[in-house]
Amino acid sequence: MDSDSSESVSGTRELARLRWRCRRGMRELDVLLQRYLEQRYASAPKEEQRAFEALLELPDPELFAYVVKREQPSDPHFADVIERLTNLEH
């Protein structure tokens, strides 16, 4: 397997892993997170990708509070990704 093929396979695995992590206990979060993953993640800068992955570690209630703007994340990278998440086209 050449390096392009192995990168493609690892990228496919990574996306599958992230897709699974986007499945949450709240349908609203599922839709927003999966939409971001499909529409933005691959073209996002590495720093934004890392922030998105870190957001997936948050508990659902905290993440939901950020998405509905009930709370503001103190991390500016989180705030940037949340803004992008909530402004994607349906």
C-alpha positions as CSV (number, residue, x, y, z in Angstrom):
1,M,0.0,0.0,0.0
2,D,1.5,3.4,-1.0
3,S,1.5,6.4,1.4
4,D,-1.5,8.0,-0.4
5,S,-3.6,4.9,0.1
6,S,-2.6,4.5,3.7
7,E,-3.4,8.2,4.4
8,S,-6.8,7.8,2.7
9,V,-7.5,4.7,4.8
10,S,-6.5,6.4,8.0
11,G,-8.5,9.5,7.0
12,T,-11.5,7.3,6.4
13,R,-11.1,5.6,9.7
14,E,-10.7,9.0,11.5
15,L,-13.9,10.3,9.9
16,A,-15.7,7.2,10.9
17,R,-14.5,7.5,14.4
18,L,-15.5,11.2,14.5
19,R,-18.9,10.4,13.0
20,W,-19.5,7.9,15.8
21,R,-18.4,10.5,18.4
22,C,-20.9,13.0,16.9
23,R,-23.7,10.7,17.9
24,R,-24.9,12.2,21.2
25,G,-27.9,11.8,23.4
26,M,-29.6,14.8,21.9
27,R,-30.9,14.9,18.4
28,E,-30.2,18.6,18.0
29,L,-26.5,18.1,18.8
30,D,-26.3,15.0,16.5
31,V,-27.6,17.1,13.6
32,L,-25.3,20.1,14.2
33,L,-22.2,18.0,14.9
34,Q,-22.6,15.7,11.9
35,R,-23.4,18.6,9.6
36,Y,-20.2,20.3,10.7
37,L,-18.3,17.1,10.2
38,E,-19.7,16.6,6.7
39,Q,-19.5,20.3,5.5
40,R,-16.6,21.9,7.3
41,Y,-14.3,19.5,9.1
42,A,-12.1,18.3,6.2
43,S,-11.4,21.8,5.0
44,A,-10.9,23.4,8.4
45,P,-7.5,24.3,9.6
46,K,-5.8,21.8,11.9
47,E,-6.3,24.0,15.0
48,E,-10.1,24.2,14.3
49,Q,-10.2,20.4,13.8
50,R,-8.5,19.9,17.2
51,A,-10.9,22.3,18.8
52,F,-13.9,20.4,17.3
53,E,-12.5,17.1,18.5
54,A,-12.0,18.6,22.0
55,L,-15.6,19.8,21.9
56,L,-16.7,16.2,21.4
57,E,-15.2,15.4,24.9
58,L,-17.7,17.8,26.6
59,P,-20.8,16.5,28.3
60,D,-24.0,17.0,26.3
61,P,-25.6,19.6,28.7
62,E,-22.5,21.8,28.5
63,L,-22.1,21.5,24.8
64,F,-25.9,22.2,24.3
65,A,-25.7,25.3,26.5
66,Y,-22.9,26.6,24.2
67,V,-24.9,25.8,21.0
68,V,-28.1,27.6,22.2
69,K,-25.9,30.4,23.5
70,R,-27.1,30.0,27.1
71,E,-23.4,29.9,28.1
72,Q,-20.3,31.2,26.4
73,P,-17.2,29.0,26.3
74,S,-14.1,30.5,27.9
75,D,-11.9,28.9,25.3
76,P,-11.8,31.1,22.2
77,H,-11.2,28.1,19.9
78,F,-14.4,26.5,21.3
79,A,-16.3,29.7,20.7
80,D,-15.1,29.8,17.1
81,V,-16.1,26.3,16.4
82,I,-19.5,26.8,18.1
83,E,-20.1,29.8,15.9
84,R,-19.2,27.8,12.8
85,L,-21.4,24.9,13.9
86,T,-24.5,27.1,14.4
87,N,-24.0,29.1,11.2
88,L,-23.8,26.2,8.7
89,E,-26.4,25.9,6.0
90,H,-29.0,23.2,6.5
